[in-house]
Amino acid sequence: MPAGIVPGNTAEMRASTLNSFTIEFFDPEITTLQRWLQRLEGAFAICGINGTAKTAYLIHYMGAAAFDTVCDRLSEEDPFQATFEAIKAILYDIYQPEPLEIAENFKFHQRKQEEGESIQQFVTALHKLSVHCRFGAYLKTALRNQFVFGLASAKIQSRLLERKDLTFDLAVQVATSMELSDRGAKQLQGTSTAVEYVQAAKKVQKKKTSTDKYKNKSSKTAVNDVTNRKTSYNNGNDSKDVKCYRCGKAHLASKCTLNKEIRCNGCGRKGHLQRVCFQAKDQTNQVEEVLHVEQAEFRDKFEATLSINGKEVTFEVNSGSAVTLMSKRHARALFPGSTIHCTNLKLITFCKSEVKAIGYITVRVEDREKTRELNIYLTNVDRKPLLGREWLRQIRNICTFHSIQTAQIDYVNSSWNTSIEKILLKYKNIRDADFSEIQGVEARITLKSDAQPVFVRARAVPFKLLPLVEKELDNLETLGIIEKVNSSVWATPIVPVLKKDGRVRICGDYKSTVNPQVIIDKHPLPTIDELFTAISGGVIFSKIDLRQAYLQMRVRSEDRDVLTLSTHRGLYRVNRMMYGIASAPAIWQREIEIILQGIPKTAVFLDDIVVTGETEEQHLKNLDTVLNQLQKYNIRINLEKSQFALKEIKYCG
């Protein structure tokens, strides 16, 4: 017992324990909850802390943020009255919830050996990723397979594939041995110090001089410098100026352990990294160097802060960039776990040099009124994210750049824009992305008297489209447009149609099942002459696109089994009108004309509505009336494809 503490004095003993108890406060940015709790309970064991005291110490060292969250979860219950295990369970639920097995398996199988990563580091990463994959007895086999698949060295990979009875432990042993032997061979076969420095000096001087006279002079200086440096190295004195031209670290290139097969992400050549690549540095800095020449005070960058996946991200607005760009390192820090998709996109700078695009990730861009999924293309160029034209054109109508500096993007007619925005805000429900049913309207499928049920099995979906089809089926099921059933006497195979935005539209091949046995509605579609007559005399035009119009119309409950879809995942009953039904165009045209009847200077052709007026005021009045009717019937519009207050539009083209 330490001096000065009297046995039996509880207050002093607690003070002594608190003074000897040293552990940092919990920070989820630094460590995981599980490992922090392991260290905490280890400290409990050292200091002899038991019982209810463990709860008090846990509450104290979990930090203010975690304490507030725990209190919110416990509601009116006093956290100091809760058990240690109960608070641990709450913390695990908040900071370390049970991960999804499928997602963890996907991450595991996507893991490859990264640039500059050693064999042992790669093995450690695979072990970490396999924790929540639930491989069970298959663990060692899964680790072996992914280890071999993900190796960066084709030489080691080839050697391992030669082994018939290859185990994970043997694969790691062989790979590590080959990695070490490769490093040793490079050191043994390395060139002399003098030759190496002369070569490095020649490269530098080549950039600085342009005549043979200066080249010879620089070469002599370089050789003298090499001689001096060689002497200092032989004497055992390391120079702080030494920098490997292959990896950039403070050692000679002959002692560098970097794999010679490594390719530079800047120039694409083997044997060095991008951070020491002369060509990559030139490509990255050439434009920024020009900006510092003259009148720099007028060249401040335009910046915009947007909400991406719930995080505030600042972009440099660059209308010269076709797409939105971000460095891979920056993307990993902001959006961990995002899937990188392959791309064939070629990025060309102003000086005609190519910047390699690694791939792209899809993110959720949020605004006060709108949410959209857009792509960010990734590169290895480490600089601030660029907001390109692809985003600028799409987010123009749904968000405001609150943090743009110096200037602001305006519409051609700001007063007109204000009037349109007021009308759209008035009917904000029609812009929602959900697929609520149209109120008071129901589609009816009338079959012939001698109709017989037809069941057609599901057709194979191309492997490239399979993930998109499954995603769309999940989306339609979530929205209530379709619902899973176990059996049906009717079944129609699906036809996936690839859309411009990369998604698919699920249609039914009803021509082989339902269409030959249905009585088709006779309501006619309007002709071009009828449409133009309805909007003749207009001076200002607005075009409203309805969001997947058919899917908003409810099908009569008695007819839903007739439209059942057969897919590779089973049968789905259709609750809304589906694409491919012969009666669908006539049914929709009749109902939308009834909804909008009596509104002047308005024409509708299926899911496209045109509103105009002989004056600007009449146009706004008619537009307000149309939107009011759409909101009354709970019809959703596609704001991205809609156009407002234009002198001319393209319609039915």
N, C-alpha and C positions, 0 to 999 in steps of 0.2 A: 504494500500500500504506500502511495507517495507520501512524503513528509508533509505535515501540516493538516492531514485529513484524519479526523477522529472517527473510529469505527462507530457505526450507528447513526452518524450525522447524515441523514438522507439527502438534504439539500446540497451539502458539500460533495457528496458522492456523485450526485447527478451533474453538478457543475464540472467535476473532474472528468466524467464520462463524455460530456459535451465538448470539453476542450480537447480530448484525445480523439474524438470522432471526426474524421476528415474525409469528406466525399463531396464532389462537385454537385451543384444543382442539376436536375434533369433538363437536358436540352435536346429535343428530337432532331435538331440540325447537326448534332455532333455524334450521337450514338443512338442505338436502338433501345427501346424500352426494356427488352428482355435482358440485354447485357448490362444495362444500368442497374436493374433490379438484382442481378446476380452479384454485382459488386456491392450493392447496398446490403444484401443479406450476408455477404462475407464480412462486411464491416460490423454488422450486428453480432456475428459470431466472435469476432476479435474482442469487441468491447463488452460482450456479455449482456446484450440487450435482448429482452424477451417480453412476451405478453403484450399488454396494451401499449407499452412504451414504443414498440415497433411501429404502431399506427401513427403515433405522434411524430416520430422521426421521419416516417415516410411522407406525411403531410407537409412537414417543414421543408424537406429537401426536394420535393417534387416541383417546387417553383410556383410563382403566383399564377401564371397562365393555366397550368394544369390544375391547380387548386380551384380556380374559378369554374373550370369545366366540371370537375368532380362535384362541386357544390350544386351546380345546375342539374346534374344527373340525379343527385340525392334529394333534390327538391327541398322540402322543409326539414329533412333529417340532418342532425348534427354530424358532420363527417368524423369528429373525434369519438363519436359513439359507435361508428361502424368498425367492422373487423378489418384486420390487415389484408386478409384474402379478398374481402369484398371490394376494397379500394383498388387492389391490384387488378381485379377483374374489370373494373370500370376503366382503369388506365389502359389495359390491353385492348378493350373494345374501342377506345378512342385513338390510341397511337400505334397499335399493332394488331389491327383486325385480321381475322383469318383470311389469307389471300385466296384468290380463285385458282383452283388446280389447273384448269385449262390455260389460263393466262400465264401461269408460272411455267407450264410445259412449253408454251410458245416461246417465252423468253429464253428458256434453257436451250431449245433447239435452234435459236437464232444466234447464240453466242459463238463468236469466232475469236481467234487469237488476234489481238490488236497490235498495231505498230509499236515496236520497242518492248512488248510484253514478253517476259521470260516464260519458260515452260511451267515452272512452279507457280508463277502468278496466275497463269491460265488455268491450271489445275485447281487452285484455290477458288477462283471465280466460278468454275463449274460446280464445285462442291457446294458453294454458297447458293447458287441458283437451284440446285436439286433438292434443297431442304423441304420445300413445300410441294414438290411434284408428285409425291406419294408413289415412287417407283417400287418400293418394297423390295422383293427379291430380285427385281430387274435392275436395281440401282447400279451395280458394277457394270453391267452390260450397257446401260444407257450412258454412263460416264465414259466408258471406252469408246463407244460409237461417236459421241459428240466430240470427244477429245481428238479422235483421228480426223473427223470431218472438218473440224475448225482450225487445224494447224495451219499456220501461215507458210511454213517451209514445205515445199513439194518434195524435197529430198527426204526429210524425215517421214513424211506421209507415205511415200513410196516404200520405204524400208519397213514400216509397220504393216503395210498391206501384204507384204511378202510372208508374214507370219501366219500360220494356220491356226494355232491354238493361242491366240493373242488375248491376254487378260488386261484389265485396266492397269493394274500395278506394273505389269511387264511393259506395257506401252509407255507409261510415264518414265520408267527406268531407262528404256532404250532411247526415248526422245531426249531426256535430260543428259544422258551420256553423249549423244550425238551433238547436242547443243554445246556442251563443254569442250568436246574434242574439236568442234568447228572453231570455237574461240581460240583454243590453243594453237591450232594450225595457222590461224591468221596472225597470231603473234610471232610464230616461228618464221613465217614466210614474209613478214613485213619488211619493207625497204628501209634503208639507213636513214637516220635523222637528217643528214645533210641533204640527201636527194629530195626527201619529202619537203623540206622547207624551201628549197629552190623552186620546186614545182608550185607550191602555194604562192610564193612571191611572184612568180611569173604570171599567175592568174590575176593577182591584184594589179600588177603593173600594166597588164594588157588593157585593163579598163581605164587606167589613168593617163596613159601616153598614147600618142598617135604616130610617132616617127621612130625610125631605127636608132637614131642618135640617143633619144631618151630611153629606149628599151635597153640598149647596151649599158647605159649608165645605171639604170635601175637594177639590171641583172647583177652587175658587179657589187652594188650596194647590198643586194639581197644575199649574195654568196658570203660577203664579209660578215653580214649579220648572222648568217647561219653558222659560220665558224665560231663566232662568239657564243652563240646559243648552245652549240654542240659542246663546247668546253664547259659551260655552266652545267649542262646536264650530266656530263661525265663526272663532274665534281659533286654531283648529288644535289645541286641547288635547283629547285623547280621554279620556272618562270610563270608569273601570273598572266602573261600575255599569250600563253599557249592556248589554242582553241582548235579542236578537231574539226576539219572541214567536212566530215561525214555526219557527225551527230551534234556538234556544237559544244561539247563538254570540254573541260580543261584537261585534256590529255592529247598525246600524239595520235595521229590517225593509224599508225602501225600497231597501237595498243587498243584500238577501238574494237569493241565486241559486237558492234551492230551487224546484223545479218546483211551480207552483200546482196541478197535477193530483195531486200526492202526497196520499194519504189517511192520516189518523192511525189507527194500529192500536188506539188506545184508544177513541175516540168514533166513528170512521168518517167524519169530515168531512174535506173537502179543505183544503189550504193550510198545514198545520202537522204537526209530528212529535209522537209520543206523549210524548217526554220533556218537552215544554213544554205538554202538554194539561192544563188544569185539571180537566176531568171525569175523565180517566184517573187522575190523582193522587188524586182523592177516592175513586174506586172501590178503589184499591189500598191506601190507608192507613186507611180509615175503621174497619175492624175492629181493626187493630193499635193505633190511637190509644186505643180504648176499653180495651184491656188494661192500659194504664199508669195507670188512674184509681185503682183500689183494690186492696189486697192482692196486689200483683204477685208477691210471693214464693211464692204458691201457684199461679201460672199458668205455671210452666215447661213448655216444650213437650216432648211425647214424640217421641223420635227413634229411627230404626232404620237400621242400616247393612246394606245388602244387596250381594251380588255380582252386578253387571249387566254382561253381556258381558265377564266377567273383570276388571271394575274395581269397586272398593269405592265405593259411592255412598250418601251419607247423606240420608235422607228425613225430613220432618216427618210423623208419623202424624196423619192427620186423618180421623176417621170421618164428618165432615160433608161430605167430598168423595166423590162417587160414583165418580170415576175417579182414576187417578194422573196428576199434572200435573207439567210441567217447562217452564222457559222455553226458547225456541228457541235462544237464545245458549248456554245451559248444555248443551243436547243436542248442539249442533254441536261444542262443545269435548270432550265425553265420547265421543260416538259419531259421529265423522266418516264420511261416506259412507253413513249410514243413509238409507233411502228414506222420505220423508214421504208418507203416504197421506191422501187426502181424507176428510173426515168432515162430517156434518151435525149433529153433537152441539152442543147449546146449553148453555153453562155459566152458571148463575145464582148470584150471591153471596147471602149472608144478607140483604143489603139490597135484594134483587130487581133488582140491576143485572146486565147481561150481560157476560161476559168471552168474547171471541172465541177459538174454538179453531182454530188454523191447520191442524191435522191430527194424525196420530199416527204413531209409529214402533213397530215390533215389536222387542223386545229379548229376550235370553235371561237369565232369572233363575236363578241357580245356588245350590245348597245342598249340604251334605255328601252328601246322599242323593238329591237330585232336581234335575231341570232342567226349566224350563217356559218357553214363549214367551208373553209378555204384552205389552200395549200401553201406551205412555206417550203421553198427549195433550199437545200443545205449545201454548203461548200466548206472547204477547209481554210478559206481566207478568214482570218480572225479579225473582224471589224464589226462596227455597229450594224444592226439589222436594217435592211433597206425595204421601204414600202414601194412596191412597183405598180405599174399601170394596171395589172390584172386585178389587184385589190382596189386601187383608186376608183376604177370604173364601177366596181360592184358595191363598195361601201358608201359611195357618194350619196345615195338616197336613204341610207339607214342610220348613218351616224355622223356626228359632228366632231371635227378635230379640235378638241378644247385646248390642246397645248401647242397648236401650230404657232410658230414664232414668226413675227414680221408681217406675214400676209395670210390671206384666207382665200379658200376656193369658193367662188360665188357662182350662182346661176346667171344666165344671160339677162333675165328679167327678174330681179330680186323681189319686186312687189307681187308679181304673179306667183313666184315660188312661195311666198308667205301665204297667199290666199289658198293655194293648193294644199299646203301643209296644214292649215287650219281645218280644212275639210277632212283631210285624212285623219287628223287627230280626233275629230268629232266622231268618226266611225272606225276607231282603232281595232275593234273586235274582228272586223272582216280581214285584217292583216295577220291574224294569228296563224301559226304554222300547223295547228292541229287540223284534223279532218272531222269536225263535228257534222252531224247529219243536217241536211236541209230541213227546215221545219215546215210541216204541212204538205210535203210532197213525197210521193211514194211511187216507185216504178213497178209496173205489173207486166209479167211475162205470160203472154197468152199462147198456150199450146194448141195444136190441131187436135181434133177429136180422136184421131187414130194414132196419136203419138205414143211411142214406146221408149222406155228408158234405154240409154246407151252408156256403157261403161268402157272407157278407154284407159289403159294403163299409162302410168307416167313415162315420159320419154327421158332419155339420158340428157343431162345438161353438160355443155362443154366445161371442162375443168377450169378454164380461165374465168368463166362466168359464175362458177359454183359459189364462191364466197359472196358475190354480189347478190345472187338469187336468194341465198339463205338469209342475208341481211335484210333484203326487201320483204321476204316472207315474215320474218320476225317483226319488222316494222308494221306491216299490214295487220298482223295478229294483235299487236299491242294497241293499235288504233281502233280495233274492233271491226275492221273492214272484212276480215275473214276469221273463221274460228275452226279449230281442229275437231274433226269427227272421226269415229272409228269405222263407220260403214256408210255406204250410200249406193242406191241403185243407179244414180247418174254419176258420171265422172268425166271431166274434160281435161286433157293434158295442157300444161302451161306452155307459153311461148315467151321467153325473156327477150326484151328489146332493149338494146344498149342505147342510152341517152347521151347527149352532148356533154353533160356534167360528170360522166363516168359512172353514173348509177344505172340501174335497169328498171324497166317498167314491166310488171307482170301482166301478161294478157292471156286469155283463154282461147284455145283453138276450137271455138264453138262451131265452126263450119263442119266439123266431123261428128258433132253430137247434137247440139240443141238447135242450131240455125235451120236445118232442113225441116224441123218439126214445129217451128214457131210461126205464129201469125204475125207478120211484120206490120208495125204501125205505118199508116199511110200519110202521116203529117209531112209535108214537103219542106225541104231546105230552101232558104231564100236564094234567088239568083243574084248575080252581080248587079244587074239593072235595078232590082228591087232594093238592094243595099244602098246603092248610090243615090237613088231617089229619096230614100229616107233621110239621108244626111246632106242633101243638096242645099246650097246656100250657106253652109257653115264656113266660118273664118278661123276658128280655133278648134283643135281636135284633141280628144283624149281617148286612149285605147286601154281597156281594162282586160287583163288576162285572168281567167278563173283558174284557181289551183286544182289541177287534176279533177276537172268538173264531174266526170262520171262517178268517181269514188266518193263524192259528197252526197249522192242520191241514194236513199235507202230503198232496198228491194222488199216487196211484199213478203211477209214471213212464209206464206204458202209456196212461194216460187224459189226460195233460197236453195233448197236441195237440188233443184234442176241445174243450178249453176255451179255445183260442187267441182272443185279443182283437184286433179290428181297430180301429186308432186313426188319427188324422190324422198320426201320426208313424210309422206302419207296424204290423207284426204283433208281438204279444207272447204267448209261450207262458206258460201259467199253471201255477205249481208248487204253489200252495196252493189250498185251497177258496175259491171266489169267490162273492160275493154275487150272487144271481139264479138259482143252480142249484136246480132243483126238489127234488132229493134232499138238499140241504144241511141244512135244519132237522132232518130225521129222523136223518141220519148223525151230526150233532153231538150231538143229544139222547141217542142211544144210547151214544155213546162217553163223554160226560161222566157219565152215570149209572153206567156200569161203573167209571169212575175213583173215584167217590164212594160207591159202594155199601157198605152196612154201617155208615155213620156215622149215629148217632142224631140226631134233631131237625134234620135237614138236608133242604132241598128245593132243586131246581134246575129252572129253566125257561130253556132255551137258554143265554144268557150271564149270567144272574142267579142267584146262589146265596144262599140264606138259611140262616143258622145260628142256632140258639137253644138254650135249655136250661131245665129246670125250676128250676134254681138258677143263681146267678151263676158258681159254680165249674164247673158242668156246661157252661155256655155257653163259658167259656174253654177247657175241655178239648176240646169239639167243634170250636171254631174252630181250635185248634192242630192237630187231626187233619186238618181240611179243607185248611189251608194246607200241611201236610206233604205231602199227596197232590198238591196243585197243583205244589209244588216238585219232587216226585219225577218228575212227567211234564213238567216244564219249561214249565208254563202260566203266562202273564203276566196280572196283574190291573191294573185301572185304579183306582189309589188315589184319584184325584180324585172319582170317582163312587161309590166304596164308602163305606159307613157302618158304624160299629162301636159296640157296647154302647149301644144306644138302647132306650128303653121301648116305642117304636112306630116302624114304618117303613111306607113306601108300596111295595107290591109288586104287579107286574103291573098297574099303574094308569097 
